[in-house]
Amino acid sequence: MTSPFSENEYLYGLNPVFEAIRSGRRKFIRAYINQSLSSNKRIEKFVKLCKQNNIPVESVEKGKLIQLCNSRDNQGAVLHCSHYPYIRFEETLSSDKLLLIDNVEDPHNVGAILRSAEIFGFKNVLLPRKGVPDVYPSVVKVSAGAAEFMNIVKEHFANSYAKRAKEEGYSIVVLDAKGDVAINDLPDAATKKILLVIGGEDKSVGQFIINMADYIVKINQFGKINSLNSSVAAGVAMYALSER
């Protein structure tokens, strides 16, 4: 499933460009490197990888890189390539772990959640059509390239994902600071086939999903501040569930 927006985009940052090429899921047009960093070992490794994959490489000034990707945080490497390769929702329903990100509006938090999701085995991720950013290059950058190895859907509204998952036999588990069950106390049966739903800090999981949830879980806290950042909470929750 391709994006309804621009046909191509510019990935940036060494980890994202390396992982994009390694995953082999995009079409690559051209790579750009900072000409003043051409002797940098990681840049040299990137150029070698591009040549192995028949990707043209162009050395340019630092300002050109910033202009291409609209970021100073490019680490001297930019990759012109096709848009992120979303998949269909139907393709994820054979997995026993699904992650739904609901009302997380900050691209940095989305990227951080994706990074943790890849590490802890939640590789099938559902993004609603509204309320959550696309997998932009900035999101891929924060994910350290992890997004390139994930199966990400951006096809329906959050409620539709949850409703269909329920019909398919998934336990709907919502993470909320006011949950009535500690995540470590979930019964084993609930973790066999699970849709974990993560909400944002300013706007949490929608009421429709909360009403249909099998479990509303919390992370036990022992400090004096009110709550965790949404991406940190998501990482803790996924780790706890990966241990089950």
C-alpha positions as CSV (number, residue, x, y, z in Angstrom):
1,M,0.0,0.0,0.0
2,T,1.6,3.3,-1.1
3,S,1.1,6.7,0.4
4,P,-1.6,9.0,-0.9
5,F,0.9,11.8,-0.7
6,S,4.3,12.4,-2.4
7,E,5.7,9.6,-4.6
8,N,9.2,9.9,-3.1
9,E,10.9,11.2,0.0
10,Y,14.3,11.8,1.6
11,L,15.4,9.6,4.4
12,Y,18.2,11.0,6.6
13,G,20.5,9.8,9.3
14,L,23.0,7.0,9.1
15,N,20.9,4.3,10.9
16,P,17.7,5.0,8.8
17,V,19.5,5.0,5.5
18,F,21.5,1.8,6.3
19,E,18.4,0.0,7.5
20,A,16.3,1.1,4.6
21,I,18.8,-0.4,2.2
22,R,19.2,-3.6,4.3
23,S,15.5,-4.2,4.4
24,G,15.2,-3.8,0.7
25,R,11.5,-2.8,0.8
26,R,11.8,0.6,-0.9
27,K,12.9,1.8,-4.4
28,F,16.1,3.8,-4.2
29,I,16.8,6.7,-6.5
30,R,20.0,8.4,-5.3
31,A,22.1,8.8,-2.2
32,Y,23.7,12.0,-1.1
33,I,26.6,12.5,1.3
34,N,28.3,15.4,2.9
35,Q,31.4,15.9,0.8
36,S,33.4,17.1,3.9
37,L,32.7,13.8,5.6
38,S,33.6,11.5,2.7
39,S,36.5,10.0,4.7
40,N,34.3,9.2,7.7
41,K,34.3,5.5,8.3
42,R,30.5,5.2,8.6
43,I,30.0,7.3,5.5
44,E,32.5,5.2,3.6
45,K,30.5,2.1,4.7
46,F,27.3,3.7,3.5
47,V,28.8,4.5,0.1
48,K,30.0,0.9,-0.2
49,L,26.6,-0.4,0.6
50,C,25.0,1.9,-2.0
51,K,27.4,0.7,-4.7
52,Q,26.7,-2.9,-3.8
53,N,23.0,-2.1,-4.4
54,N,23.5,0.0,-7.5
55,I,22.4,3.2,-5.9
56,P,24.1,6.3,-7.4
57,V,26.0,8.4,-4.8
58,E,26.5,12.2,-5.0
59,S,28.8,14.2,-2.8
60,V,27.3,17.6,-2.0
61,E,27.8,20.5,0.4
62,K,26.3,20.4,3.9
63,G,23.7,23.0,3.0
64,K,22.4,20.9,0.1
65,L,21.7,18.0,2.5
66,I,19.8,20.2,4.8
67,Q,17.8,21.5,1.9
68,L,16.9,18.0,0.7
69,C,15.7,16.5,4.0
70,N,14.8,19.7,5.9
71,S,16.9,18.7,8.9
72,R,20.3,19.5,10.3
73,D,20.3,16.1,12.0
74,N,21.2,14.1,8.9
75,Q,24.6,12.9,10.0
76,G,25.9,13.5,6.5
77,A,23.7,11.0,4.7
78,V,20.4,11.4,2.8
79,L,18.7,8.8,0.7
80,H,16.1,9.7,-2.0
81,C,13.7,6.8,-2.1
82,S,10.1,5.7,-2.4
83,H,7.6,6.4,0.4
84,Y,7.2,4.0,3.4
85,P,5.7,0.7,2.3
86,Y,2.6,0.3,4.3
87,I,0.8,-3.1,4.3
88,R,-2.9,-4.0,4.5
89,F,-4.6,-4.7,7.8
90,E,-5.6,-8.2,6.7
91,E,-1.9,-9.1,6.4
92,T,-1.4,-8.6,10.2
93,L,-4.2,-10.8,11.5
94,S,-2.1,-13.9,11.5
95,S,0.1,-12.4,14.2
96,D,-0.5,-13.1,17.9
97,K,0.7,-9.6,18.8
98,L,-0.7,-6.3,17.4
99,L,0.1,-2.8,18.6
100,L,-2.4,0.0,18.0
101,I,-1.1,3.6,18.5
102,D,-4.1,5.9,19.2
103,N,-4.0,9.7,19.6
104,V,-0.2,9.9,19.8
105,E,0.4,13.1,17.8
106,D,4.1,13.7,18.3
107,P,6.3,12.1,15.6
108,H,9.1,11.8,18.1
109,N,7.0,9.6,20.4
110,V,5.7,7.5,17.5
111,G,9.3,6.9,16.3
112,A,10.3,5.9,19.8
113,I,7.4,3.6,20.2
114,L,8.2,1.9,16.9
115,R,11.8,1.4,18.0
116,S,10.7,-0.4,21.2
117,A,8.0,-2.3,19.3
118,E,10.6,-3.8,16.9
119,I,12.9,-4.8,19.8
120,F,10.1,-6.5,21.9
121,G,8.4,-8.4,19.1
122,F,5.4,-6.1,18.3
123,K,6.3,-5.9,14.6
124,N,2.7,-5.5,13.4
125,V,1.6,-1.9,14.1
126,L,-1.7,-0.2,13.4
127,L,-1.8,3.5,12.8
128,P,-5.2,5.2,12.5
129,R,-6.0,7.4,9.5
130,K,-6.3,10.4,11.8
131,G,-4.6,11.5,15.0
132,V,-1.3,9.8,14.5
133,P,1.5,10.9,12.1
134,D,2.5,8.9,9.0
135,V,5.8,7.1,9.0
136,Y,7.6,10.2,7.9
137,P,11.4,10.3,7.6
138,S,11.5,12.1,11.0
139,V,9.7,9.1,12.5
140,V,12.1,6.7,10.8
141,K,15.0,8.7,12.2
142,V,13.8,8.5,15.8
143,S,13.1,4.8,15.4
144,A,16.8,4.4,14.4
145,G,15.6,2.7,11.3
146,A,13.6,0.0,13.1
147,A,10.5,1.0,11.2
148,E,12.1,-0.4,8.0
149,F,11.7,-3.9,9.3
150,M,8.1,-3.6,10.6
151,N,4.7,-4.3,9.2
152,I,2.8,-1.0,9.6
153,V,-0.8,-0.3,8.6
154,K,-2.4,3.1,8.0
155,E,-5.7,2.1,6.6
156,H,-8.7,2.5,9.0
157,F,-9.8,4.5,12.1
158,A,-8.7,3.2,15.5
159,N,-12.2,2.0,16.4
160,S,-12.4,-0.1,13.2
161,Y,-9.1,-1.8,14.0
162,A,-10.2,-2.7,17.5
163,K,-13.6,-3.9,16.5
164,R,-12.2,-6.2,13.8
165,A,-9.4,-7.5,16.1
166,K,-12.1,-8.3,18.7
167,E,-14.0,-10.3,16.1
168,E,-10.8,-12.2,15.3
169,G,-10.4,-13.3,18.9
170,Y,-7.8,-10.8,20.1
171,S,-7.8,-9.7,23.7
172,I,-8.1,-5.9,23.7
173,V,-5.6,-4.5,26.3
174,V,-5.5,-0.8,26.8
175,L,-2.6,0.8,28.6
176,D,-3.8,3.6,30.9
177,A,-2.4,5.2,34.1
178,K,-5.8,4.7,35.8
179,G,-6.1,1.0,34.8
180,D,-7.5,-1.4,37.3
181,V,-5.1,-4.3,36.6
182,A,-1.3,-4.2,36.7
183,I,0.2,-5.3,33.4
184,N,2.2,-8.0,35.1
185,D,-1.0,-9.4,36.6
186,L,-2.7,-10.1,33.3
187,P,-3.9,-13.7,33.0
188,D,-1.9,-15.8,30.6
189,A,-4.9,-16.3,28.4
190,A,-5.1,-12.6,27.7
191,T,-1.6,-12.6,26.3
192,K,-1.9,-15.4,23.8
193,K,-3.5,-13.2,21.1
194,I,-3.3,-9.6,22.1
195,L,-4.0,-6.1,20.7
196,L,-2.2,-3.7,22.9
197,V,-3.5,-0.1,22.6
198,I,-1.3,2.9,23.5
199,G,-2.7,6.4,23.8
200,G,-1.2,9.8,23.8
201,E,-0.2,12.0,26.8
202,D,-2.6,14.9,25.9
203,K,-5.4,12.7,24.6
204,S,-5.6,9.1,25.7
205,V,-7.2,6.0,24.1
206,G,-10.6,6.8,22.6
207,Q,-13.7,6.0,24.8
208,F,-15.1,3.5,22.2
209,I,-12.0,1.3,22.6
210,I,-11.9,1.7,26.4
211,N,-15.5,0.5,26.5
212,M,-14.8,-2.6,24.5
213,A,-11.5,-3.4,26.1
214,D,-11.0,-6.8,27.9
215,Y,-8.4,-5.2,30.2
216,I,-7.4,-1.7,31.1
217,V,-3.9,-2.1,32.5
218,K,-1.5,0.1,34.3
219,I,2.2,0.1,35.1
220,N,2.9,0.1,38.8
221,Q,4.8,3.3,39.7
222,F,6.8,4.0,42.8
223,G,7.9,7.7,42.3
224,K,6.2,11.0,43.0
225,I,5.5,12.2,39.5
226,N,2.1,11.5,37.8
227,S,2.9,9.5,34.8
228,L,5.4,8.2,32.2
229,N,6.0,9.6,28.8
230,S,3.8,7.7,26.3
231,S,6.8,6.2,24.4
232,V,8.5,5.1,27.7
233,A,5.2,3.6,29.0
234,A,4.7,1.8,25.7
235,G,8.3,0.3,25.9
236,V,7.8,-0.9,29.5
237,A,4.4,-2.5,28.6
238,M,5.8,-4.3,25.5
239,Y,8.7,-5.6,27.5
240,A,6.4,-6.9,30.2
241,L,4.3,-8.7,27.7
242,S,7.3,-10.1,25.8
243,E,8.3,-11.8,28.9
244,R,5.0,-13.7,29.2
